[in-house]
């Protein structure tokens, strides 16, 4: 058996040992996810979800209509949601609500803007 010192990385979680405790984060994983799905050049917001009107006909998250075009199968929507779910469950709890809303339409994502 060999002592490798303090843990620095465990299951994708980065662990930093400070004088007053331990700091756990996933900055490398987050950057990798953003680059993988071409979101690394996106503009960050202080809230993780755009606030929209509560009118039903303007709801971006309503079920798809009959004439609405679905995303192509080569667009990795399911993979994106899965990567964001892992982040939301592990360290980024603030994005959990937004990821939940997006995951509701995983079976039929659309090109809705």
KOLBATI-665460 format. One line per 5 residues: their letters; for each residue x, y, z of C-alpha. Coordinates in steps of 0.02 Angstrom, whole numbers, always signed. Each point is the difference from the previous one (the first is absolute). Example, Ala and Ser with C-alpha at 12.3 -4.5 7.8 and 13.67 -1.06 7.14 Angstrom:
2
as	+615:-225:+390 | +69:+172:-33
//
This chain:
113
xxxxx	+0:+0:+0 | +62:+174:-40 | -49:+169:+73 | -35:+120:-144 | -36:+149:+112
xxxxx	-159:+101:+9 | -138:-35:-125 | -5:+126:-142 | -121:-81:-122 | -141:-124:+33
xxxxx	-134:-50:-128 | +19:+164:-93 | -8:+105:+158 | +150:+111:+30 | +47:+10:+183
xxxxx	+103:+144:+68 | +62:-7:+179 | +0:+172:+82 | +52:+53:+174 | -181:+21:+53
xxxxx	-76:-152:-88 | -24:-86:-166 | -61:+80:-162 | -84:-117:-125 | -36:+56:-178
xxxxx	-11:-61:-180 | +76:+143:-100 | +99:-113:-118 | -151:-110:-35 | -110:+153:-27
xxxxx	+123:+75:-124 | +12:-166:-91 | -191:-12:-14 | -12:+178:-64 | +132:-31:-133
xxxxx	-75:-168:-49 | -168:+79:-40 | +72:+163:-72 | -63:+107:+143 | +171:+63:+57
xxxxx	-26:+165:-93 | -174:+30:+73 | -35:+152:+106 | -26:-43:+184 | -152:+63:+95
xxxxx	-25:+29:+185 | -152:-115:-6 | +8:-170:-87 | -162:+19:-97 | -72:+139:-107
xxxxx	-158:+74:+77 | -146:-10:-121 | -179:+59:-6 | -129:-110:+86 | -117:+7:-151
xxxxx	-36:-176:-63 | +21:+42:-185 | +172:+76:+33 | +64:-142:+110 | +164:-68:-67
xxxxx	-25:-162:+95 | -172:-48:-62 | -21:-170:-86 | +48:-4:-185 | -134:+43:-126
xxxxx	-41:-114:-147 | +88:+106:-133 | +151:+38:+109 | +168:-70:-56 | +90:-114:+124
xxxxx	+187:+4:+26 | +102:-117:-110 | +59:-162:+82 | +183:+51:-22 | -25:+147:+118
xxxxx	+52:-69:+170 | -143:+72:+104 | -12:-154:+111 | +188:+3:+32 | -5:+185:+45
xxxxx	-142:-25:+124 | +91:-149:+78 | +161:+98:+23 | -95:+146:+77 | -97:-119:+115
xxxxx	+164:-68:+67 | +59:+177:+36 | -166:+47:+81 | +2:-153:+113 | +183:+11:+51
xxxxx	+50:+181:+24 | -105:+123:-101 | -168:-7:+88 | -50:+171:-67 | -27:-70:-175
xxxxx	-112:-145:+56 | -165:+88:-37 | +53:+53:-175 | +68:-172:-43 | -162:-78:+64
xxxxx	-103:+112:-115 | +110:-44:-150 | -2:-187:+42 | -191:-3:-12 | +14:+12:-189
xxxxx	+139:-125:-25 | -110:-116:-104 | -45:+135:-126 | +114:+154:+5 | -42:+135:-128
xxx	+86:+146:-87 | -109:+123:+97 | +85:+167:+35
//
